Amino acid sequence: MGLLYVKSLHIIFVVTWFAGLFYIVRLFIYKAEADENKNEAEAILKTQFAIMQKRLWYGITWPSMIFTFLFGWWMVVLVPSYLYQSWFVLKLCFVLGLTVYHFLCQAIYNQQTKEMYKFSSQKLRIWNEVATLFLVSIVFVVVLKSTLDWIYGLLGLLAFTAVLMIAIKIYKKYRKA
């Protein structure tokens, strides 16, 4: 299989991996909120959210991560010089961070499966934005490669993070109104 096919499959699985990560945390939020309201309707919702979490996590998110790695490493086999390019090494660092994020989501999933809710829905909303930061970082590094001025890139990422945090605070106020 040629490089462009492998790269295409890699991108497809990156997209589905991120989709799974974004949605699983939304389900964590909904299930945590359902746990806060101890009534019969919320118990039904918690059961439904548990089913949705399991299907999403093991049917989409985990396989997508595995295929992302598979096709990513296949690209490296086809183009080993990637390993010597600074943008690629930086991308791998962000991917490592995203992988840690994935495993931390697994821990939250395991806790919620056991009816343990260590994080409020507000903290989970903030947690949901961590994946956004990885997405923005990885896309900019891959697209801009050597043209990226790292100082401006870092400042832009910090500014983007600040905007996300402000948006979360505004949303929290809006929800309570």
Secondary structure in CASP SS format (residue, H / E / C, confidence):
PFRMAT SS
TARGET T0000
AUTHOR 0000-0000-0000
METHOD secondary structure of the structure
MODEL  1
M C 1.00
G C 1.00
L H 1.00
L H 1.00
Y H 1.00
V H 1.00
K H 1.00
S H 1.00
L H 1.00
H H 1.00
I H 1.00
I H 1.00
F H 1.00
V H 1.00
V H 1.00
T H 1.00
W H 1.00
F H 1.00
A H 1.00
G H 1.00
L H 1.00
F H 1.00
Y H 1.00
I H 1.00
V H 1.00
R H 1.00
L H 1.00
F H 1.00
I H 1.00
Y H 1.00
K H 1.00
A H 1.00
E H 1.00
A H 1.00
D H 1.00
E H 1.00
N C 1.00
K C 1.00
N C 1.00
E H 1.00
A H 1.00
E H 1.00
A H 1.00
I H 1.00
L H 1.00
K H 1.00
T H 1.00
Q H 1.00
F H 1.00
A H 1.00
I H 1.00
M H 1.00
Q H 1.00
K H 1.00
R H 1.00
L H 1.00
W H 1.00
Y H 1.00
G H 1.00
I H 1.00
T H 1.00
W H 1.00
P H 1.00
S H 1.00
M H 1.00
I H 1.00
F H 1.00
T H 1.00
F H 1.00
L H 1.00
F H 1.00
G H 1.00
W H 1.00
W H 1.00
M H 1.00
V H 1.00
V H 1.00
L H 1.00
V C 1.00
P H 1.00
S H 1.00
Y H 1.00
L H 1.00
Y H 1.00
Q C 1.00
S H 1.00
W H 1.00
F H 1.00
V H 1.00
L H 1.00
K H 1.00
L H 1.00
C H 1.00
F H 1.00
V H 1.00
L H 1.00
G H 1.00
L H 1.00
T H 1.00
V H 1.00
Y H 1.00
H H 1.00
F H 1.00
L H 1.00
C H 1.00
Q H 1.00
A H 1.00
I H 1.00
Y H 1.00
N H 1.00
Q H 1.00
Q H 1.00
T H 1.00
K C 1.00
E C 1.00
M C 1.00
Y C 1.00
K C 1.00
F C 1.00
S C 1.00
S H 1.00
Q H 1.00
K H 1.00
L H 1.00
R H 1.00
I H 1.00
W H 1.00
N H 1.00
E H 1.00
V H 1.00
A H 1.00
T H 1.00
L H 1.00
F H 1.00
L H 1.00
V H 1.00
S H 1.00
I H 1.00
V H 1.00
F H 1.00
V H 1.00
V H 1.00
V H 1.00
L H 1.00
K H 1.00
S H 1.00
T H 1.00
L C 1.00
D C 1.00
W H 1.00
I H 1.00
Y H 1.00
G H 1.00
L H 1.00
L H 1.00
G H 1.00
L H 1.00
L H 1.00
A H 1.00
F H 1.00
T H 1.00
A H 1.00
V H 1.00
L H 1.00
M H 1.00
I H 1.00
A H 1.00
I H 1.00
K H 1.00
I H 1.00
Y H 1.00
K H 1.00
K H 1.00
Y H 1.00
R H 1.00
K H 1.00
A C 1.00
END
